[in-house]
């Protein structure tokens, strides 16, 4: 199935694959090039991210956290967060409810 799902642009140096969703949950794979920046933002969704590969520096509510393969991180709804990709890699993001804005 993975090969059947198109990658979509998700920002400079970033692409995403929407792996599955319904109204309550969405699973997204995000590929980052080294140096790519996920701009600081917030949303009303709960989000949990799992690091498949690479190394990332997240800033969550002003606090920096470095995560590597095997690590997971959770973001409460409406909390400010962003990242810098330190080593090219892939994150698996899970959102609840689903991100309708990703389907546009």
N, C-alpha and C positions, 0 to 999 in steps of 0.2 A: 504493500500500500504506500509506503513512503515514496517510492519512485513515481507514483501516480499523482502526488500532490505537488503543485507548482510552488516554487519559492517566490515570495513577493518582496519588493523593496520595503525596508523598514527604517530608513535613515542612512546617512552616509556610512559606508562600511558595515552595513547590517542588512540581513535578509531574514524573513520568517516563513515558516511553514505552519499552517493551521492544521493540526493533526486530528482534531475532532472537537465537537461542541454540541450543546443544546442550550436551552435558555438559562440553565443554572450553572454551567461549568464550561470552560474552554481550555484545551491543551495546545500549547504553541511551542515550536522549536525555533530558536533564534540563533543565527550564526553571526559572529562578530569578527571583523578583522582587527589585528592589533592596532591600538590607538583610537578605535571607534568610541564615540561618546554617546551614551544614552542620556539625553538632556534631563535635568531635574524636572520632575513633574509629580502630579498626584492624581488619583482617580478614586471613585467610590467603591471599586472592586477590591476584594481581598486577593492577594497575590502571593504565591509561593514559587520560588525558583530553585532549580536543581542544576548544579554545574556538571555537565557531561565532560567537557574538556576546556582547557584554557585557564586563564587567571583573570579575575575581575576585582576592581576596587569599587565597591558600592558606597554611596553616601546616603544614609538613612536618617532623616530628621537631624542633619548636621553632623552625624557621627560616621566616621569612615570604617569600613569592614572589608578585609580582603578575603575572597573566597576562591577555592581551587577545586579540582575534580573530586566529586563525592560529597561536597558541601551543599547545604541547602540554606535558604534564607526566606523569611516570611515578612510581608509588608501588610500592615493593618490598612484598612480602608482610609483614604484621604491623607496618608502620611507621605511627606515629600521624600522622593528617592530618585536616584540617578546612578550612572556608572561610567567607568572608564575601563576599556578592555586592555589589560596589561599584556596578555598573551592570547593570540587568536584562539577562539573556542566557540563552544555551543552551550546555550542555556535551554532548559526545558521550563517554561512558565505555565503555571496553572492559575486561571482567574475564575472567581465566582462573584457575581454572575458572569456570564460570557461577555466578551468585549465586542459589542455590536459595531463599534467604530473600526474594528479590524476588518470588517466585511464590506466596507465601502470601496 
